[in-house]
Amino acid sequence: MPDALVMALGLVLIIEGLLPFVAPGLWRESLARLARLQDGQIRFVALGAILIGLLLILV
């Protein structure tokens, strides 16, 4: 189990690092747009990501 968690964390870090590595300007612009969202909008996006992640794990 711990091996799978370490591998999953590594994969998340790789995926998270791709956009700033490939297109730092786009990443910066996306982050600025994200900072302007309301708290409720951020929570909605986060909930959607959680639900999609759970579906991917369970299927």
Contacts in CASP RR format, 6 or more apart in sequence:
PFRMAT RR
TARGET T0000
AUTHOR 0000-0000-0000
METHOD contacts of the structure
MODEL  1
MPDALVMALGLVLIIEGLLPFVAPGLWRESLARLARLQDGQIRFVALGAI
LIGLLLILV
19 26 0 8 1.000
19 27 0 8 1.000
19 30 0 8 1.000
20 27 0 8 1.000
34 42 0 8 1.000
37 45 0 8 1.000
END
